[in-house]
Amino acid sequence: MSKFLWVSGQLAEVQRFINVPMRWCEQYPARERRELWVTTADGQDIKLIVHSRLMPARRGHQVIGLLLGEQLVGLYNATTGKQVNYIRSDPPLLWRRCDAAAIALLSAISITALAMSAWATLLVGVPLVLLYAPLVVTVRLLWRYRTRGQVDRAMAIAKCRARGRPLLRRVK
């Protein structure tokens, strides 16, 4: 299971940016970026960035953010009861520009190795070039499904904690 971090507090500010300057290997399905500033109970301001069209919270709302590393993957608004799983709503793309460059690089290396050595390099190079794209896309798809389920379970826990209900109830 992935290690999630929780950030909870009052939403101090939400800024929306339309034109997202992307790095070479980054592609987001949503052309919007939102910067959230959350003020925690101890007075600390934390900046969170999410690439999404959805924002279930406004300034002044009490929120619980779920982080996977530095990436905001879920947000629960304790004021209104709305939540969003960003892996589910705006998932990252399965195919990226850098994958095409990797295939071109692997092809060039395979052809160079063939020219310099023997036909045996074709036994490694050609399958590697042909299987790279399906393998990378499949791994990213499986990661997305796994993470999406984990975020859903973690957001259910956040909802229970925000409402003050116990996580487990005794069934008689």
C-alpha positions in Angstrom: 0.0 0.0 0.0 1.2 3.5 -0.8 2.3 5.9 1.9 -0.2 8.8 2.0 0.2 12.1 3.9 -2.7 14.1 5.3 -2.9 17.8 5.3 -5.9 19.3 7.1 -6.9 22.9 7.8 -8.7 25.9 6.5 -8.4 26.8 2.9 -6.8 30.2 2.9 -6.6 30.8 -0.9 -7.4 29.1 -4.2 -5.8 30.3 -7.4 -6.7 29.0 -10.8 -4.3 29.2 -13.8 -5.5 28.3 -17.3 -2.3 28.1 -19.3 -0.1 25.4 -17.7 3.6 25.6 -18.7 4.5 22.0 -19.0 7.9 20.4 -18.9 9.0 18.2 -21.8 7.7 14.9 -20.4 4.7 16.2 -18.6 1.3 16.1 -20.1 -1.9 16.8 -18.2 -5.4 16.1 -19.5 -6.7 19.2 -17.7 -5.3 22.4 -19.0 -5.9 24.0 -15.6 -3.7 24.2 -12.6 -4.9 25.2 -9.1 -2.8 26.3 -6.3 -4.2 25.8 -2.8 -3.0 27.4 0.3 -4.0 25.5 3.4 -3.5 26.9 6.9 -3.1 24.1 9.4 -4.1 24.2 13.0 -0.6 25.3 14.1 -0.7 28.3 11.8 1.5 26.8 9.1 0.7 27.6 5.4 1.1 24.7 3.0 1.0 25.1 -0.8 -0.6 22.3 -2.8 -0.8 22.1 -6.6 -3.3 20.1 -8.5 -3.8 19.9 -12.3 -7.6 19.5 -12.5 -10.8 21.2 -13.5 -12.5 20.1 -10.3 -12.3 22.0 -7.0 -14.9 21.1 -4.4 -13.7 23.8 -1.9 -13.6 27.5 -1.6 -11.7 29.9 0.6 -12.6 29.5 4.2 -13.7 25.9 4.0 -12.2 23.2 6.2 -10.4 20.7 4.0 -8.5 17.4 4.3 -5.9 16.9 1.5 -4.5 13.5 0.7 -0.9 13.6 -0.7 1.0 10.8 -2.4 4.6 12.2 -2.2 4.1 15.8 -3.2 1.1 15.2 -5.4 -2.4 16.0 -4.2 -4.5 12.9 -5.1 -7.6 13.5 -3.0 -9.4 16.4 -1.4 -12.3 16.2 1.1 -14.2 19.3 2.0 -15.4 18.9 5.6 -17.6 22.0 5.4 -19.8 20.8 2.5 -19.1 17.1 2.6 -17.9 17.0 -1.0 -14.8 15.1 -2.1 -12.8 14.4 -5.2 -10.3 11.7 -6.1 -8.0 13.4 -8.6 -6.7 10.1 -9.9 -10.2 9.1 -10.9 -11.4 12.5 -12.2 -8.4 13.7 -14.2 -6.0 10.8 -14.5 -2.5 11.3 -15.8 -2.1 10.2 -19.4 -0.8 6.7 -20.2 1.2 7.8 -23.2 3.7 10.6 -22.9 6.0 12.4 -25.3 9.1 11.0 -23.7 7.9 7.5 -24.5 8.2 8.2 -28.2 11.7 9.5 -27.6 12.6 6.4 -25.6 11.4 4.2 -28.5 13.4 6.2 -31.0 16.5 6.0 -28.7 16.1 2.2 -28.2 15.7 1.8 -32.0 18.9 3.8 -32.7 20.8 1.8 -30.1 19.6 -1.5 -31.5 20.5 -0.5 -35.1 24.0 0.7 -33.9 24.6 -2.4 -32.0 23.5 -4.5 -35.0 26.0 -2.6 -37.2 28.8 -3.0 -34.8 28.4 -6.5 -33.6 26.2 -9.4 -34.8 22.7 -10.4 -35.6 22.3 -11.6 -32.0 21.5 -8.1 -30.9 18.3 -8.3 -32.9 17.1 -10.9 -30.6 17.2 -8.4 -27.7 16.7 -5.1 -29.5 13.6 -5.7 -31.7 11.5 -7.3 -28.9 12.6 -4.5 -26.5 11.5 -1.8 -29.0 8.2 -3.6 -29.9 7.3 -4.4 -26.3 8.3 -1.0 -24.7 5.0 0.9 -25.5 2.5 -1.8 -24.4 4.5 -2.7 -21.3 4.8 1.0 -20.2 1.1 1.7 -20.8 0.0 -1.4 -19.0 2.2 -0.7 -16.0 0.8 2.9 -15.8 -2.7 1.6 -16.2 -2.3 -0.9 -13.4 -0.7 1.7 -11.1 -3.6 4.0 -11.8 -6.2 1.4 -10.9 -4.3 0.4 -7.7 -3.8 4.0 -6.6 -7.4 5.0 -7.4 -8.7 2.3 -5.1 -6.3 3.2 -2.3 -7.3 6.9 -2.6 -11.0 6.0 -2.4 -10.4 4.0 0.8 -8.3 6.7 2.3 -10.9 9.4 1.5 -13.6 7.2 3.2 -11.4 7.2 6.3 -11.0 11.0 6.1 -14.8 11.4 5.8 -15.3 9.3 8.9 -12.7 11.2 10.9 -14.1 14.6 9.8 -17.6 13.6 10.9 -16.4 12.4 14.2 -17.6 8.8 13.6 -15.5 5.8 14.6 -13.8 4.0 11.8 -15.1 0.6 12.9 -18.5 -0.1 14.4 -19.4 -3.1 16.4 -22.1 -5.2 14.7 -24.4 -7.1 17.0 
